[in-house]
Amino acid sequence: MVGAGQLARMTQQAAIALGVELRVLANTHDESAARVITDTRLGDYRDLAVLREFAQGCDAITFDHEHVPTGHVEALAADGFAVHPGAAALVHAQDKAVMRERLTAIGAPCPAWARVSSADDLEAFGKEHGWPVVLKAVRGGYDGRGVWVCRSEDDAAEVLASGTELLAEAFVPFERELAVLVARSPHGQGVSYPVVETVQQDGICVEVIAPAPGLDPEQAASAQHIALKIANELGVTGLLAVEMFQLPGGQVVVNELAMRPHNSGHWTIEGARTSQFEQHLRAVLDLPLGSPAPAAPVVVMANILGGDDPDIFSRYEHVMAHDPGVKIHFYGKEVRPGRKIGHVTALGTDVEEVRARARHAAVHLATGEYV
């Protein structure tokens, strides 16, 4: 696995049970996965020679982020390595303009969009589709970075002047955000997890509710069908997270794609028969996929965001004694305000009760406060 963040760290837990030896490429030994995986290699993922050396002896190569240059992924495949997802699929998670072009071509629901490189381009787009307009960096944005909601041309002036390659999207007046996590193997088997609701705060996901409360079964099936169709049409191998906006009428439009284990799927570790991390390993190794069925009627995952006090472990006793059913996951990362340093998961039958339990644990671990 190229990359040694928390996704690789949690993939290691699944690899141990499967008897799979996981090697990771890290920048430093202090990275999340490098702290717990014996076979850690150090190097720059942007260096093709480093990637080629790293890949030697591996049965499959995959990623815990989408930043490896597309040409390097192509070169590894040309060398005969099994790379999942391949470059032709991965580029759709790396380049938002390429993604929009392809999704539009296959009929996936998308907001109106266009490439923009000047004030004139943006003015024309705004006249046609109205304001506000959402500007997005074509490459490199995540967790709200690289996204600007502009209410006028003046709002957009600084972004346009930055030289960043941009696309414009019509602002979507959505009711809530949903995500569908699917997996697809090289021989074409596909499965979908239940549709979840994701709750965002300042562009960062703070909570995931599985399944999405109150979602009509037909609408849920439609969203899953869209995600599986995208995975098949793009030739995805491994996991695909499709982030969506749900509109007031119940329809959905596709917002973003990620081709790796995803924050919207962390609930599956305790909350599904097969965790997203085991599923990703099964898929990239072309093994039969596991059941995505939930383990409880309601599962809620709450991210733990770093606060001003780094002494997390002093607060374990309260959280564990208060609710022995809550599961805690820390990523071995230095505590910084607003940084995702871990998550908690709660299972149950009542949505609001389970949400309250997860929220209480996450907030107390991060800040020491009681909610």
N, C-alpha and C positions, 0 to 999 in steps of 0.2 A: 504494500500500500504506500503510494507516494504521498507524503504528508504525515505528520505525527501529532496532530491535534487530538481533541477529545473524541472525535469520531473514530480515529484509529485506536485509541485507548479502549473504547467500548467494543470495537470489533474484536480486539484481542480476547475479551471475555468469552465471546461466542466461539472464537477460533479454538480456544482451549478445549471446550466441550466437544467440538467436532474432530479434534485431533489434527487440526490444521496449524502448520507453523507459519506464523505471520512475521514478515520482515517489514520494517518501516524505514522510509527515508526522511530524516529530520535535519533541521538546520543546526540545532544544538541539542545537547543531552538534557537540557532543562525542559524540553517540550513535553506536553502532557503524556503522549504515548511513549516517548523515549524513556520516561521514568519507570515504566513497567514492562517494557518489551526487551528481551535480551538481544535479539537480532536487530539492533538499531544501527543503521548506517548514516553517517553524516555527509551532507553535500547539498548543493544548490540544484533544485528541481529545474531551473532554467538552463542548466548545462547538460547538453545531450550526452556528452561523454560520461558524466556522472550517472545519468539515467541508464545508460547501456551497461555500465558496470554493476549498478544496483540490480538490474533485471536478471543478471546471470544466475541460472539455476532455479528460477521461479517458474511455477506452473501457470501463474496468471499474474497480471499487473492490474491494479486498480488504484483509486485515488480517494483521499479524504478531503480534497478541495478541487476546484475547477481551473486552477491557474497554470497548469503545465501547458506550455505553448503547443498549439495544435500541430505544428510541423514536427515537434518532437514525438508526439503520440503517433503520428503517421510513420515516422522513422522507426520507432520501436516495433510497430506492426510489420513493416517491411523487412525488419531483421528476423522475423519469425516468432516474436513473442506474442502470446495471447493477451491482448490489452482490452480491458472492459471498464467502461464503455469505450468503443473505438472513436477515432478522431471525427469521423463523419457524424456521429451522434453527439459527442461531447461539445462540439463547436456551438450547438444550440443552447447550451448552458453557459457558454463563455461569451457569446456575442449576441446581444439582445436584438440587433437588427436582423441578423441571420435567423434568429428564433422567430421573430414576428413574420418575416417573409415566408418561412416554411409553414408556420401554423396557419397563416392566412391561406396558403396554397392548399392545405389539406382540409380546410373548412372548420378548423377549431375556432371556437368563439373568442374573439380578441377585441379590445378597444380600438377605435380608429387611431392610426399612428402614421408617422412619416419620419424619414431622416431629415434632420435640419442642420444647417451649417452657418446660417446667417440670420440676421434680424428680419430680413425680408421673408425667408422661409418660415420663420416662426409666426410672423404677422399673417401670412397667408393661411397657415394652419389654424391659428386662432380665429380668423374670420370664418373659416369653414366649420369648425367644430366647437367654437365658443371657448370662453375662459372660465375657470383656470385651466392651464395646460400643465401636464406633468412632463418635465424633462428628465431623461435618464442617460447616464453614461453608457455607451454601447458596451464597454468592457470594464470589468473590475469592481462594480458596485456590489455591496451586500449589507445586510442588517440596516437598511435605510440609507447607507452611504451611496453617493452617486445618484440620488433621486431628489429632484427639486420640484415642489408644487409652486408654480408661478401664476400669479393672478393678473399680471400685466406684462407688457413688453419690458417695462422698466425693471420689474422683478427678475426677469431673465437675462438682463444685460450682462451682469457679472459672469454668469454661467457661460453664456455665449462667448464672452471675451477670454475665457480660460483656455481655449484651444482644445477642450475635451471633445471627443467625437460623441455626438448626441443623437438621440431620437426623441421625438415628441409624441405623447399619447394624450388622447382625450381624457379628461378627468372623469372617473367612474364614481357616481354617487351610490356606493355600495352600502348594503345593510350590515354585512359582516364578511370576514375573511375565512375561507375554507382551504383545506389542503387534502389532496388525495395522494397517497403513497402506493406505488405499484412496483412490482418486480417483474423482470423479463429475463429469461435465460437465453443463451446462444441458440438453442434449438427451438425457441419460440414459445415456450410455456410462459404464461403470465398469470399473476394473481394481484388482487387489489385488497388493501386494508380498508376498513370503514372510513368514510369521509369524516374528517375532524374539523372542529372550529379552532382557529388560532386567534389569540388576543394579542394585539400589538400595543406597545407603549414606546413612544419616541422612535418608531421604526424598528424596535426590537421585540421579538416574540417573548411574551412573559408567561403565557399559559396556553395549553392545548387541551381541548375537551373531546373525548372520544366515547361514542360517536357524536357528531355535531348535534346539539340539542334541537329538537323540533323540526329536523330536516325531513321533508316528505320523502318516503321511500323511493318514489319514482324519480325525484330530483337527485337523490343520492345515487341511484343506479345510473342516471344520466351522467353525473360527474365522474363516476368510476369508468364508465364507457369512454368518455372523452380522454381520460388519463391513459387508459389501456390503448386506445387508438393512437395517441401521440407516441407512446413507447414503441408500438409496432411500426408506425410510419417512419419514425426516426431511427429505428434499428437499435434502440437502447438495449444494453446488456448490463444487468445489475439493477440497482434501485433508481427510480425516477420519482421525485416529489413534484407535484403540479400544484402550485399555489394559485388560488382562484378568488375572485370577488363574487359574492352573491348579491344580485340586484333585488330591488323591492318586489319584482314579480316572481322571484324564485329562480330565474335563469342565472347562469354563471358565465363569467369571462375569465380567460387565463391571464394571470399576472406574471408569474415567473416559473422557471424550471430549475431543478437541481438534480444532478445525476450522481448521487452518492447517498449514504445514510444522511438523514436530515433531522433538524431539531423538532419538526412536527411529528417525527416517529419515535422519539425517545420513550414515549408511553408504552411502546410495545415490549420493552424489556420484561416488565412484570405483567403488562396488560394484554398481551396477545400470546397465542399458542407458539408462534415463532417470532422472535424479535427481528426488527429490521436489520440488525447486524448479522445475525445468523442467515437471514434471507439473502442479504447481499453476498455473503460468502457462497451460499448454495448457488446463486445465480451466476457469479463470475467463474465458478468452477464447473458450471453446467451440470449440477446435480438437480434432482427433482426438488421443486420448491415446497416449502412448508406451509402449513395452514396459517392464514392470516386472521383466523377467528379471534375475537376478543375473549379475554378470560373472565370478564365481569361486565355487568350491564353498563357501568359507567367507569371510565378511567380518566383521571386528570393529571397532567404533568405541569408543574410550575417551575420555571427557571429560577435559579438562585443567582441574583445579580449582586456583585460585590458592593460593599458599602465602605464606610470610613474605618470600621473596626475589623482588622484582619483575623481576630481571634475566633474563628468559626467553631473550633472544637469545644470551646468552653460552653457552647450552647447546645451541644449534642444531647446532654442529659435531659433537658426540658423537652425537646422535640421527641425523643425516643420514649420517654415516660408518658408524655401527654397523649401520644397516638402511636402505639406499637405497630400499627398496620401501614404507616407511611414508610416508603423506601427512599433512602437518601443516596445520591450519587455525587461525588466530588471528582473534579477533573485534574487535580494536582497542579492547578494554575495559581499564580500569584494573584492575590486579591487586589483589585482596583475598582473604584467606583464605576458602576454600570456594566462591568465585564461579566459575561456568563462564566461562572466558576463551578456550577453544578446544577442539579435539578432534583426535585422530589416527585414521587408518584404516589397517588392514592387511588384505591379502588373501592367501589361500593354500588349502591343501587339508586341513590337520590343525587341528582346533579348538583344542586346547591350545597348539599351537605358535603359531598366529596370535594367540590371546589373550595369550600371554606377550610377543610382540613389541609388540602395541598397549599393553599395560600398562607395559612397560619404557619406551617412548617417552613416554607420558603422565606417568608418575611422575617421570622424570628432568627433563622440561621444567618441571614444576611445582616440584620441590623440589631437584633436583640429585642425588637419591639414585639408587642402582642397584638394580633388582629382577630 
